[in-house]
Amino acid sequence: MSNGWVLPDAVLRQAPSYTPRSHELADLELLLSGAYAPLNGFLGKADLASLARVGRLVDGSSWPVPVTLEVPRPLAEDIDISNPLRRVLLLTDTEGAPIAALDATEVWPSDNGLFAVAGPVRQVGDGGSGPFQRLRATPAEIREELPQGRVLGVIADRPLHRPQLAQIARAARTLAAHLLVLVPVAGPGPDGLAPEALVRCVLAARARMPEGMIVVLPLPAWRDEVRSAMLRAKVAVAYGVTHLLSLANGMVFSSSELRILVPRDVAYDGRDGQWRTLDDVPPRFRRMPLSATEIGDFLDRGAALPEWHTPPAVARELANARPARRRRGLVLFFTGLSGSGKSTIARGVTDYLLESGERTVTLLDGDIVRRHISARLGYSVEDKDTNVRNIGWAAAEIAKHGGLVICCPIAPYES
């Protein structure tokens, strides 16, 4: 994607680099893939003002959300938009690998102390890394593979249980449409499920779906439900969707670019174990879908999700992603001044848990951390802050993987 401009390698090598924030990286990937068409870069002041005023870009194109990039002041001051050799900014991923080059056309101060930078972007590097790369594809690649005719789009931001699978099957059968499932992986879903776990859950339900394709993409969710729904519709259209099935209880709206389908409520029919529309199941044989709270309660207790509601393969993935409360990671953080008893309490709790045999325990005592994780740090204000951050990072990593960790560093300041 060249966007009509070409830069010599020497300019790219000398250009300053910057790692955007997570939501900006998500926007960048969608810009580069063409999913944000007609956008080819981060928006400038005129487009942002027009968008806020009339919901359209300056050229009249309909677009629902501001797509912006913000950088620190020192970096913004190094950009000279009048000099083609000094207006290029190299954008990198969180590991410092180049992703894209931004040709800055505008720079202006934001309200939060940062500076907004606008301009077109083009891809550099090999296109990124991360889990489920085989399921990432550009809109052009997907449209080339889609058969002629209707395309039923589903944005799966939650696991698909039997009620949703029944609604999808019914819609695909009624429309005689090819199925395209878009899985947002920009961050945790509405139920807090990690993106990778969500993808595994969707793949686990694949055998129970109509024939179709699954694509993962970093589609962000906005707090404004209207804007979020409109953005999802825009991206779905870019991928070739003609009919979008609204499975969530979120915002439903009309669009001139595709049809929004609201499925009829379904219920489990106890007579033969099938899911049917609510009106087709007599009340005495009717079981309603479990709510998100009820599903969470099953998982918190470590109980198996009922098979009448959730396919076993999906239930296994959910149980792995959200284990019972008694098996989840946990951080106990004790702190206080020297001699306050924090280490004594921490060691007592550690001994009790080890004696019980129910959990493995990691103790991050201040002295242990100073000998290993923070061995090169002194006792300046900066080094004290870094030491506490090191303890917090290590504890979070242990807990993230299901461990129980107890911390007891000395309070760095008396206040």
N, C-alpha and C positions, 0 to 999 in steps of 0.2 A: 504493500500500500504506500505509494510515493506521495500522494496528495499534490502532485504537480511540482514538487521542488526536490532538488538533489543536492547533497552535501558531500564535499570531498572527505576522504578518510582522515586527512590531517586535521580538519576542523573538528571532527568527532573526537579524535584523540585528545585535543586540547580543551574541549568544552567542559565546563564544570558539571559535576554530577550531583544528583539529588534523589533520595528515596522518598517517594510520596507516601502519604498516610494510606491506611488499608482501603478506605472507601475510594480514595483517588486512584489507587492501583486497580481496583475493580472497574472504575470508569475507564481507565486507560486501556485495559484489555478489551473492553467492549467497543471502544473507539477504534482500536486497531483491527478488530475482527470485522467491522462493518455492522455490528449489531445495533449501533447507535446512529445508523444512517437517518437523516442526511448529514449528521455532524462528522467533521473530520479532525476535530481538535477541541481544546478547551475554549469555552465561550468568552467573548470579550464584553466590555461594559455595555455597548449598545444592544447586543443580543440579550444580555441579562435584564436590562431595563425593559426591553420590549416584551420579554417573557413574563416579567412580573406584572406588566400593565395589561397585556392582551392575550397571554398564553401562546404567543407565536414568536418566531425569530424575526429579525429585521427583514429578511427576504420573503416573509409570509409563511414559511414552513411551520407546521404545527409541531410543537415539542413541549413536553410536560414539566421537565425539571432542570434546574441549573446544573451544569457540568463544569466544575471549576477546579483549578489547581492553585494551592497556596504554598509559598516558600518563605524561609526566614529573610529578614532584612539584608544581611550581608550578601546573600546569594542574589537577591533582587537588584542590589546596587551594582553588581558586576555585570548585569545584562544591559547591553546597549542595543536597543531595537533599530537604531539607525545604521548599525554596522553589521553586515551579514556574517562576519566572522566572530562577532561577540554577542550574538543574540540566540545562540544555540544552547539548549540545556539538555544534558543527557539524563534520562530518567532510568533508574535502576530498581530491581526488586529488593526484597529485604536482605538478601545475601550479597548485594552489590553488583549483581550481573546486569549488564545493560539490557533494557527492554525497548526503549523508544528514544527518538530525538524530537525535541520540541523546538520549533522555530518561533520564537517569541515575537508577537506583534504588538502586545500591550502589557504594561506592568503598572499596577496601581496599589496603593495601600488598602488593606482590608480593615474591618472594624476590630479585629482581634489581635492586632500587632503584627500580623503576617502580611505578605504582599501577594496579590493575585497575579498570575501570569496566564495570558491567553495566547493561543496560536495553534496551528496545525501540528499534528504528530505523525511520525512514520516509524515503522518497526525496525529495530536493529537487533542483532543477536539471533538466537535460534527459536525464539517464540515462547520461552519460559519453561518452567518445570512444576512439579507438584503431583499429588495423587490423581489418578483417573485421567491422565492426559489422553488416553485412547478414546475417552468420551467427549473430549473437547473438539469442537469443529466450528468453523466460521459459517455464517448464514449462507454464503455462496456455495460452500461444500455441501451443506445439507439440502439446499434447494436443488442442487444438481442430482442428488440421489433420490429425492422424493418422486413418487409416481404422479402422473397426471390426475387431476381431480381434487376433491376436498381433502383438507388436512385438519384433523382435530388436534388442537393443542391443549396440553395440560401442564400447568406450572405446579410441580410437586414440591412445595416447601414444607410438607409434612409427610410422614410415612403413609403408604397406601394400605388401608385395611380393606376388608371385604366389602363394606358399604361403598367406599370410593371406587373400588375395582368394578363393582356392579354398575355404578353410574357411568364409568368410562366405557365399559363394554356396551351398555345400552346406547349411549350416544354414538359410538363408532358404528354400531350396527344400523342405527336409524339413518345416519348420514351416508353410510357406505364410504367412510372416510379412512384414510391412513392416519395412524396415531403418531404424534410427536410429543414426547415427554421432556420438558425442560426442568432441570433440577438446579435451583439457585444454591451457590456455594460461596457467596461472599462473606458469610458469617453464620453463627448459630441461627437455627430456624425459630419460629414463633414459640415452639415448645422447648427451646434451649438445646436441641439436639445438634451435635457437632456436624459440620458439613459432610465430612467423610462418612460418618455413621448414617446420615440421611441418604447418601448415594447407595450405600450398601443395602439399606432397607428397600429402596426403590428397585435395585437390581434383584433383590430376593423375591419381589412381587412380579418380576418380569414374565415368568411362566404363566401367570394368570391374567395377563393383559392381551388384548388383540395385537395382531402383528403391527410393529411400529419401530420407532427409533428413540433412543434416550440420549440426551445431550446435557452435559453439565456446563454451567456458565456462571460467572461471578455477578449475578444480577442482584443489585442492592435493594433493600427494603427501606422505604421512606416512612417517617412518622405520619406524614400526611397520607391517609389512605387513598384519597382521590388521585394524587400525583403518583403514588406507588402503583396503583392499578393501571393508570394510563401509560406509565413507563413499561410495565410488563406487556401491555397490549402492543406497544410500539416494537418492542424486541421480538415478540411472537410473530408479528407481521414480517419483520426482517428475515425470520427463519422460514417463511412460507406458510404460516398458519392462516387458514381461512375461517375457522370456527374455534373459539376459545372457550373451554369448559371451566366454569367457575366452581371449584370444589370447596373453597374456604368460605367462612362466614363474613368475608370482608366486603369491600366496596364493589358494587356491580354498576356498570355504566354502559352507555351506548357508544359505538365507534363506527365511523364511516369506512374504516379500512378492513374490518372483520366483524363477524357476528359473535356476540357474547351469549353463551348458553348457560342457563341456570337449571341444573338438574332437579328433577322431582325427588322429594324425600323418599327414602327406601327403608324397609324393615325386613328383619329376618322372619321367614315363614317357618314356624315350627312343624308344619305338616310334612314338609319334604326337604327342609334345610336349604332352601333357596332364598336369595335376596330379591325382593320385588318392590314395586312402588307401594307406598304406604296404603293407598286406597285399595290395593289388590289383596291385602292380607287382613283377614278378620281379626278384630281386637284380641280375641282370646288366644290366637296363635301367634301374636305379634311380639317380636323383641326389637326394641329400638337400639340403634348403634350406641356403643359406649361413648361417653364424653371424654374429652382430654383429661379431665380431673380423674375420672374412673380408671382410665388407662394408666395414668401416673401412679395411682394408688396400687394397682396390681404390681407395677414394676418396683415401687418403693418397698413393698412387702416381700419381694422376691417370688411372687406367685406367678404362675404361668398364665399368659393371656389366653382367654377361651378361644378354641379353634373355630367356633361358629362365627367369631368376629374377626379374627386375625389369622392369616396363613401362618403355619408353623415356622417357615423360613424367615418371615418378617419378625415374628415374635422372638426368635433366637437372636436376630441382629439387635432388636431393641433391648433385650435382656443384657447383651454384651455391652451395649452403649450406655445403658442406664441400670447398673447393678443395684441390688437391694441396698437400702441405706446402710445396713450394718457392714457392707463390703466396700463402700465408697471411700475415696481418699479424704483425709482430714488433716488439718493443721491446728495444733494447739500452740499458741504463742504466749509465753510468759516473759515479762520484762520488768525491770525495776533497778534501783540503785544497787551498788555493791553491798552484799550482806543482807539484802532484803528477803532472802529465802527462795528466790525464783528457781535456782538450780536444784535446791533440795526438793521442792515440790515437783519439778520436772522429772527428776530421777525417780522419785517415789511413784509417780504415775507410770513412768516407763517400766519400772520393776513389776508393778501390778499387772500391766498388760502382758508383759512377757511371761509372767507366771500363769496367767489365764490361758495362754496359748491360742487365743482367738485371732490375734492380729500380729503381724510383724511390725516392729517399731523402729524408726530412725530418730536418734536424738541429736539435734544440732545445738550443742552447748557452745557458748561463746568462745571458750578456750579451744575446743576442737576446730571450730570454724577458723579461728585465727591461725592455727597451725597448718591448715590445709587450703581451704577455699580462699582465705584472705591473707595468705602468708606474707605478701609483699606490701601490705598496707600498714601505715603508721597510725597516729592518733590525732591527726589534724581533723578539722571539721569536715572537710571533703572526704577524707579516708573513713571517718566514722559513718558518714552517710552511705558511702559505697559498701562498707561492711554489712550494714543493715539491709541494703538492697540485695547484696549477694545471698544473705540468709533467706530473704523473702523469695528470691528467684529459685533457689535450690528447693525450698519447702514446697513452692507451688508446683515445680516439676515432679517431685515425689508424689504429691497428692493427686496430680493430674493422672498419674498412672496407677492410682488405687492404693497408694501407700499411706500409712499413718505416720506423721512426723511431728515431733515435739521440739520447739525452739525455746531457748532461754537466754537470749543475749542481754548484756547489761544495757541499761538505758543510756544512750549516747549523751544526753544532756539532762541536767538536774531539773530544768523547767519542763 
